[in-house]
Amino acid sequence: MIWAYPDIKLLLLLSGIFGLLYFFYITRYWIINRRLKVQKQRLFTKLILRTLYFILFLIALAGPSIGNSFKEIQEEGKDIFIAVDLSQSMVATDILPNRLARIQFELKELLKSFPSDRIGLIIFSTEAFMQLPLTYDQAVLNLYIDGLNIGLVPNLGTDLTTPLKMALDKFEKDESKEVKSRAVILISDGEHFGDDLETIADRMEEYGVRVFSLGVGTDEGGQMPRGNGLVMDPKTGQPALTQLNRTPLQYLAAETGGEYFEISDQAKEMGSLISALSTMKGGVSNTRMVETSSNKYFYFLLAALALALVDMILPVKTIKL
């Protein structure tokens, strides 16, 4: 027999309390009725009855499991690429301390919610670079996220199609025979100077890869630090401002069956993104047989309740007048 809750100290404590209270009950009863004729045998029967169902209650509380069986457990998982925009605009300060630093913090929180999924990291601006292929190793992922900075990519603009093409290529070449749900988390301020998005959106949708876009920035925009100064607008001679452009990010999400979310000091939708990813049905990544036992506490509890009911409705007389 296997016990689900084998807390010996708790069971001994409850037994001690029961014994102590019942001792005071019998003592008080005996004192009150010392001048009457007490049916000791019937009083003893009452004690046996109550002790019996109390013991049954304790057994039910401990959760007895009797018998063994085998059950097949299916482990599900998803393949997710995180694509992070590292163009110059990602250090804008409309989100404190800046857009990229905020994303680094939020990504670490996201990883905690997907410990059994393979996650890869792509960085991009006008070009895309594979920082980390799909992996289960979250310690390595956290190291790469800590190391994100705009100096890792050319800063000549942003092309949102490049990370999607790279992610799709990696998915298509994946030699794994496991059928999994696949997604790309596209993180950017939405500035897009590349090719038409329609073609890559159609390819992603056809292959079943969903894009979850995460817009970073505000409508008011922010200035972009560079060295000890700021990025200047050559047309006005004033500090350049970069604003959140939702349109391309929303388009990619809608066309591929994903969703669009935002991060700023006002919009905090990382939790909603995590929830959306969690609802994706993961493919079966592994199956294994585990030995299980059946908890039979209910039978002991039912017997105890039955005896308690008998004790209430059919009391044993302890005094004979």
C-alpha positions as CSV (number, residue, x, y, z in Angstrom):
1,M,0.0,0.0,0.0
2,I,1.2,3.5,-0.9
3,W,0.3,6.6,1.0
4,A,-0.3,9.9,-0.8
5,Y,0.1,12.0,2.3
6,P,2.2,10.0,4.8
7,D,2.4,12.8,7.4
8,I,3.0,10.7,10.6
9,K,3.3,13.8,12.8
10,L,-0.1,15.1,11.8
11,L,-1.8,11.7,12.2
12,L,-0.2,11.3,15.7
13,L,-1.3,14.8,16.6
14,L,-4.9,14.2,15.6
15,S,-4.9,10.9,17.4
16,G,-3.5,12.5,20.5
17,I,-6.2,15.2,20.4
18,F,-8.9,12.6,19.9
19,G,-7.7,10.5,22.8
20,L,-7.3,13.4,25.1
21,L,-10.8,14.8,24.4
22,Y,-12.4,11.4,24.6
23,F,-10.7,10.8,28.0
24,F,-12.1,14.1,29.3
25,Y,-15.6,13.1,27.9
26,I,-15.6,9.7,29.7
27,T,-14.3,11.2,32.9
28,R,-16.9,14.0,33.0
29,Y,-19.6,11.5,32.1
30,W,-18.5,9.2,34.9
31,I,-18.4,12.0,37.5
32,I,-21.9,13.2,36.5
33,N,-23.4,9.8,36.6
34,R,-21.4,8.4,39.6
35,R,-24.6,8.0,41.6
36,L,-26.5,6.3,38.7
37,K,-26.2,2.8,37.4
38,V,-23.9,3.0,34.4
39,Q,-23.9,0.3,31.8
40,K,-20.2,-0.1,31.4
41,Q,-20.4,-2.6,28.6
42,R,-22.6,-0.3,26.5
43,L,-20.3,2.6,27.2
44,F,-17.4,0.5,26.0
45,T,-19.3,-0.3,22.8
46,K,-19.8,3.4,22.1
47,L,-16.1,4.0,22.6
48,I,-15.2,1.2,20.1
49,L,-17.6,2.5,17.5
50,R,-16.2,6.1,17.7
51,T,-12.6,4.9,17.7
52,L,-13.2,2.8,14.7
53,Y,-14.6,5.5,12.5
54,F,-12.0,8.0,13.7
55,I,-9.3,5.6,12.6
56,L,-11.0,5.2,9.2
57,F,-11.0,9.0,8.9
58,L,-7.2,9.1,9.5
59,I,-6.6,6.4,6.9
60,A,-8.7,8.3,4.4
61,L,-6.7,11.5,5.2
62,A,-3.4,9.7,4.5
63,G,-4.6,8.8,1.0
64,P,-4.1,5.0,0.7
65,S,-3.3,3.7,-2.8
66,I,-3.8,0.1,-3.6
67,G,-2.7,-1.7,-6.7
68,N,-0.4,-0.5,-9.6
69,S,-1.1,0.3,-13.2
70,F,0.9,1.7,-16.2
71,K,-0.2,4.9,-18.0
72,E,1.2,6.4,-21.2
73,I,2.3,10.1,-20.8
74,Q,2.7,12.3,-23.8
75,E,5.1,15.2,-23.6
76,E,4.1,18.1,-25.8
77,G,6.4,20.8,-27.1
78,K,6.6,23.8,-29.5
79,D,9.4,25.2,-31.6
80,I,9.7,29.0,-31.2
81,F,12.1,31.4,-32.8
82,I,12.5,34.8,-31.1
83,A,13.5,37.5,-33.7
84,V,14.8,40.7,-32.1
85,D,15.3,43.9,-34.0
86,L,18.7,45.4,-33.2
87,S,18.6,48.4,-35.4
88,Q,19.6,51.9,-34.0
89,S,16.0,52.7,-33.2
90,M,15.8,50.0,-30.6
91,V,17.9,52.1,-28.1
92,A,15.3,54.9,-28.2
93,T,14.4,56.1,-24.7
94,D,10.6,56.5,-25.1
95,I,10.6,53.3,-22.9
96,L,12.9,53.4,-19.9
97,P,15.7,52.7,-19.7
98,N,15.4,52.0,-23.5
99,R,13.5,49.7,-25.8
100,L,16.2,47.0,-26.0
101,A,16.9,46.9,-22.3
102,R,13.2,46.5,-21.6
103,I,12.9,43.6,-24.1
104,Q,15.9,41.8,-22.5
105,F,14.1,41.9,-19.2
106,E,10.7,40.7,-20.6
107,L,12.3,37.9,-22.6
108,K,13.8,36.4,-19.5
109,E,10.3,36.3,-18.0
110,L,8.9,34.7,-21.1
111,L,11.4,31.9,-21.1
112,K,10.3,30.8,-17.6
113,S,6.9,29.9,-19.0
114,F,8.2,27.5,-21.7
115,P,10.7,25.2,-20.1
116,S,9.8,22.2,-22.2
117,D,9.8,23.9,-25.6
118,R,12.7,24.4,-28.1
119,I,13.5,28.1,-28.5
120,G,15.9,29.8,-30.9
121,L,17.2,33.4,-31.2
122,I,17.6,35.5,-34.4
123,I,18.8,39.0,-34.5
124,F,18.3,41.4,-37.4
125,S,18.3,44.8,-38.9
126,T,18.6,44.9,-42.7
127,E,20.1,41.4,-42.4
128,A,19.3,38.5,-40.1
129,F,21.8,36.4,-38.1
130,M,21.2,33.2,-36.3
131,Q,22.4,33.7,-32.7
132,L,21.2,30.4,-31.3
133,P,19.5,27.5,-33.1
134,L,16.5,25.8,-31.5
135,T,17.5,24.5,-28.1
136,Y,16.0,23.4,-24.7
137,D,19.0,25.0,-22.9
138,Q,17.5,28.1,-21.3
139,A,20.7,28.9,-19.4
140,V,22.4,29.5,-22.8
141,L,19.4,31.4,-24.1
142,N,19.6,33.8,-21.1
143,L,23.3,34.4,-21.8
144,Y,22.6,35.3,-25.4
145,I,19.8,37.6,-24.3
146,D,22.1,39.4,-21.9
147,G,24.5,40.0,-24.7
148,L,22.1,41.6,-27.1
149,N,23.2,45.0,-28.4
150,I,22.8,47.1,-31.6
151,G,26.5,46.6,-32.4
152,L,25.9,43.0,-33.4
153,V,24.2,43.9,-36.7
154,P,24.7,46.6,-39.5
155,N,22.6,49.7,-38.7
156,L,21.4,50.7,-42.1
157,G,17.6,50.3,-41.4
158,T,15.2,47.4,-40.7
159,D,13.8,44.7,-42.9
160,L,11.2,42.6,-41.2
161,T,11.2,39.9,-43.8
162,T,14.8,38.8,-43.2
163,P,14.3,37.1,-39.8
164,L,11.0,35.5,-41.0
165,K,12.8,34.0,-44.1
166,M,15.6,32.7,-41.9
167,A,13.2,31.1,-39.4
168,L,11.1,29.5,-42.1
169,D,14.3,28.1,-43.7
170,K,15.3,26.5,-40.5
171,F,11.9,25.0,-39.9
172,E,11.9,23.6,-43.5
173,K,15.3,22.0,-43.0
174,D,14.6,20.6,-39.5
175,E,15.3,16.9,-39.7
176,S,13.2,16.1,-36.7
177,K,10.3,13.8,-37.4
178,E,8.3,15.2,-34.5
179,V,5.2,17.1,-35.5
180,K,5.3,20.4,-33.5
181,S,3.5,23.7,-33.5
182,R,5.9,26.4,-34.8
183,A,5.9,30.1,-34.1
184,V,8.0,33.2,-34.5
185,I,8.0,36.0,-31.9
186,L,8.8,39.1,-34.0
187,I,10.0,42.0,-31.7
188,S,10.5,45.4,-33.4
189,D,9.3,49.0,-33.4
190,G,7.8,48.3,-36.8
191,E,10.0,50.5,-39.0
192,H,10.2,48.5,-42.2
193,F,12.4,49.5,-45.2
194,G,12.6,46.1,-46.9
195,D,10.7,44.0,-49.4
196,D,7.0,43.5,-49.6
197,L,5.6,41.6,-46.7
198,E,2.9,39.7,-48.6
199,T,5.1,37.0,-50.0
200,I,6.7,36.0,-46.8
201,A,3.4,36.2,-44.9
202,D,1.9,33.8,-47.5
203,R,4.8,31.3,-47.1
204,M,4.6,31.4,-43.3
205,E,0.8,30.8,-43.4
206,E,1.2,28.0,-45.9
207,Y,3.8,26.2,-43.8
208,G,1.8,26.7,-40.6
209,V,4.2,29.1,-38.8
210,R,2.4,31.7,-36.8
211,V,3.9,35.1,-36.2
212,F,3.3,36.7,-32.8
213,S,4.4,40.4,-33.2
214,L,5.5,42.4,-30.3
215,G,5.6,46.2,-31.0
216,V,8.1,48.1,-28.9
217,G,7.7,51.9,-28.6
218,T,5.2,54.7,-28.3
219,D,3.2,56.9,-30.6
220,E,5.1,60.0,-29.3
221,G,8.4,58.4,-30.1
222,G,11.8,58.8,-28.6
223,Q,15.3,60.0,-29.2
224,M,18.1,57.6,-30.1
225,P,21.4,57.9,-28.3
226,R,24.7,57.5,-30.2
227,G,28.0,57.7,-28.4
228,N,27.9,60.8,-26.2
229,G,25.2,62.4,-28.3
230,L,22.0,61.7,-30.2
231,V,21.1,60.6,-33.7
232,M,20.4,63.8,-35.7
233,D,17.8,64.3,-38.5
234,P,19.8,65.7,-41.4
235,K,16.7,67.5,-42.8
236,T,15.9,69.5,-39.7
237,G,19.2,69.5,-37.8
238,Q,17.2,68.4,-34.7
239,P,17.4,65.1,-32.7
240,A,15.7,62.3,-34.8
241,L,12.6,60.7,-33.3
242,T,11.6,57.1,-33.9
243,Q,7.9,56.1,-33.4
244,L,6.1,52.8,-33.1
245,N,4.7,51.7,-36.5
246,R,2.1,49.0,-35.8
247,T,0.9,48.4,-39.3
248,P,3.4,45.9,-40.7
249,L,3.5,44.0,-37.4
250,Q,-0.2,43.7,-37.2
251,Y,-0.3,42.6,-40.9
252,L,2.1,39.8,-40.3
253,A,0.3,38.6,-37.3
254,A,-3.1,38.7,-38.9
255,E,-2.0,36.9,-42.1
256,T,-0.3,34.0,-40.3
257,G,-2.9,33.4,-37.6
258,G,-0.9,35.0,-34.9
259,E,-1.6,38.0,-32.7
260,Y,-0.2,41.5,-32.1
261,F,0.9,42.8,-28.7
262,E,2.7,45.9,-27.4
263,I,5.3,46.8,-24.8
264,S,5.8,50.3,-23.4
265,D,5.6,52.1,-20.1
266,Q,1.8,52.2,-20.6
267,A,1.1,48.9,-22.5
268,K,2.4,45.8,-20.7
269,E,1.2,42.9,-22.8
270,M,3.9,40.4,-22.3
271,G,1.6,38.3,-20.1
272,S,-1.0,38.3,-22.9
273,L,1.7,37.1,-25.4
274,I,2.7,34.3,-23.0
275,S,-1.0,33.3,-22.7
276,A,-1.4,33.2,-26.4
277,L,1.7,31.1,-27.0
278,S,0.5,28.7,-24.2
279,T,-2.8,28.1,-25.9
280,M,-1.0,26.8,-29.0
281,K,-1.3,23.0,-29.0
282,G,2.2,21.6,-28.9
283,G,3.0,18.5,-30.9
284,V,3.9,15.2,-29.2
285,S,7.6,15.4,-28.6
286,N,8.0,12.2,-26.5
287,T,5.9,9.4,-24.9
288,R,6.8,7.4,-21.9
289,M,5.1,4.8,-19.6
290,V,4.8,5.7,-15.9
291,E,3.7,3.5,-13.1
292,T,0.7,4.8,-11.2
293,S,-1.4,3.8,-8.3
294,S,-5.1,4.3,-7.5
295,N,-6.0,6.3,-4.5
296,K,-8.7,4.5,-2.5
297,Y,-9.3,7.0,0.2
298,F,-12.9,7.3,-0.8
299,Y,-13.8,3.8,0.4
300,F,-12.4,4.5,3.9
301,L,-14.0,7.9,4.0
302,L,-17.4,6.4,3.1
303,A,-17.1,3.7,5.7
304,A,-16.2,6.3,8.4
305,L,-19.2,8.4,7.4
306,A,-21.5,5.4,7.6
307,L,-20.3,4.5,11.1
308,A,-20.6,8.2,12.2
309,L,-24.1,8.2,10.9
310,V,-24.9,5.1,12.9
311,D,-23.4,6.7,15.9
312,M,-25.8,9.7,15.5
313,I,-29.0,8.1,14.6
314,L,-28.7,4.9,16.7
315,P,-27.0,6.0,19.9
316,V,-26.0,3.3,22.4
317,K,-27.7,3.9,25.7
318,T,-25.2,4.2,28.5
319,I,-27.6,4.7,31.4
320,K,-30.3,2.4,32.5
321,L,-32.9,3.9,34.8
